[in-house]
Structures are given as C-alpha cells and as structure tokens.
C-alpha cells in the first residue's frame, strides 16, 4: 500500500509515468497518429457542441484497448464534461 497516495489523494509519479507509457504503447500499436486522434477529437467536439455546452478545460479523449473474445482491440474513450443542454 502506498501511504503517500492514501494521504495526498493524488497518484504517485510512478503511476502517472506507467499510465503515460501504456498510452504511448497503445497509440503505437493501433497505428493512429496523434494528428489523426486530434482530428477525431475536434470532429467529436463539433458534433456534441450542437446539442450541449461543454467544459473545454477538462476534456479527455484517448485511445485504449478493450479485451475481446479473440484478443484485444482499440477503443476510443472520451470524457467530455457537459455544462448544460442547449435549448431546442
């Protein structure tokens, strides 16, 4: 048990580095360039912005892997905080 993490509430630098390395490996193995991921993020935000007002400061869009029956496959994970719904 990491006592520092228990009291600080923040992940240790070791955990942050480990998570970053995982993301880099996932990007490398999925053959999706950072530029393509940024374009996908922009398109997703453009579509969602038609319906809701989003918090631009805390958006997280990343590529990860999911376990399938026959191995793993890439998955796009998006965390987009919504401030409020737009009036229709």
Secondary structure as the mmCIF struct_conf table of DSSP 4:
data_model
#
loop_
_struct_conf.conf_type_id
_struct_conf.id
_struct_conf.beg_label_comp_id
_struct_conf.beg_label_asym_id
_struct_conf.beg_label_seq_id
_struct_conf.end_label_comp_id
_struct_conf.end_label_asym_id
_struct_conf.end_label_seq_id
HELX_RH_AL_P HELX_RH_AL_P1 UNK A 3 UNK A 8
BEND BEND1 UNK A 10 UNK A 10
HELX_LH_PP_P HELX_LH_PP_P1 UNK A 11 UNK A 12
HELX_RH_AL_P HELX_RH_AL_P2 UNK A 13 UNK A 30
TURN_TY1_P TURN_TY1_P1 UNK A 31 UNK A 31
HELX_RH_AL_P HELX_RH_AL_P3 UNK A 34 UNK A 48
TURN_TY1_P TURN_TY1_P2 UNK A 49 UNK A 51
STRN STRN1 UNK A 52 UNK A 54
HELX_RH_3T_P HELX_RH_3T_P1 UNK A 56 UNK A 58
STRN STRN2 UNK A 60 UNK A 68
TURN_TY1_P TURN_TY1_P3 UNK A 69 UNK A 70
STRN STRN3 UNK A 71 UNK A 79
STRN STRN4 UNK A 82 UNK A 85
HELX_LH_PP_P HELX_LH_PP_P2 UNK A 86 UNK A 87
#
